Amino acid sequence: MILRIPETYGKIREATSELRFDMASDLYTGSLLKTLVAAKPAGLFLELGTGTGLATAWIAAGMDEQSSLVSVENNAILIEVARKYIADSRVTLVLMDAYEWILNYKGPGFDLIFADAMPGKYDLFDETIGILNSGGFYIIDDMLPQPNWPAGHAEKVEHFIRQMEDRDDLLTTKMNWSTGIMIVVKK
Ligand SMILES: C[S@@+](CC[C@H](N)C(=O)[O-])C[C@H]1O[C@@H](n2cnc3c(N)ncnc32)[C@H](O)[C@@H]1O
């Protein structure tokens, strides 16, 4: 049973169903993100792939007043839902291609990155780890086989996991839970 679901979650969930957006993150992922960001007071957090803002709402719910979150999405219709329901001065919602955003980012490092789109996960992985602070969390979901995986994706996932596990600067835990979450920490 997942408790203390963010207040805005129900409304965003409804709008998400109306749009038939089927890539939304689940409650387990949200709850974990909320818990992990609470471990980083005055933290700076990044979400790649806002969607309609379900995980965004969870991350914001775990943040203290000094923390802030940047969330990047390239679909105007989806991010509009997040904009409508998440009015929070600590949260910046960026409508932009995340490939471009990652490559151009020059600001301070992040304490947690939820990489929920191709850029930052299967693409531009090194660049994304490059903007994660030491001791920062890199979180990804959908690492267990999902019904919507296209042909060839399972091999891509295997290769990606090996790529992370081969790096000496990363500590990794693969969880057979939710959609298959990996918790990665940068030394
Ligand atoms: C798995 S969904 C995100 C789900 C969301 N984080 C949640 O909690 O429900 C992936 C999102 O990445 C977005 N996306 C895909 N390619 C992108 C890109 N190049 N730049 C920014 N966003 C992208 C998609 O539009 C989609 O909303």
The ligand as a Gaussian input file, in Angstrom:
#p B3LYP/6-31G(d) Opt

LIG

0 1
 C        8.513000       7.300000     -19.896000
 S        7.830000       8.816000     -20.380000
 C        8.006000       9.848000     -18.976000
 C        7.053000       9.533000     -17.866000
 C        7.094000      10.495000     -16.717000
 N        8.435000      10.708000     -16.191000
 C        6.169000      10.027000     -15.606000
 O        6.577000      10.026000     -14.443000
 O        5.033000       9.656000     -15.863000
 C        9.081000       9.459000     -21.438000
 C        8.850000      10.898000     -21.838000
 O       10.004000      11.369000     -22.526000
 C        9.591000      12.267000     -23.516000
 N       10.666000      12.366000     -24.509000
 C       10.998000      11.481000     -25.469000
 N       12.029000      11.931000     -26.193000
 C       12.371000      13.138000     -25.650000
 C       13.369000      14.105000     -25.963000
 N       14.219000      13.915000     -26.967000
 N       13.425000      15.212000     -25.204000
 C       12.570000      15.408000     -24.184000
 N       11.602000      14.530000     -23.850000
 C       11.506000      13.404000     -24.566000
 C        8.310000      11.658000     -24.059000
 O        7.499000      12.618000     -24.692000
 C        7.670000      11.105000     -22.784000
 O        6.790000      12.026000     -22.218000

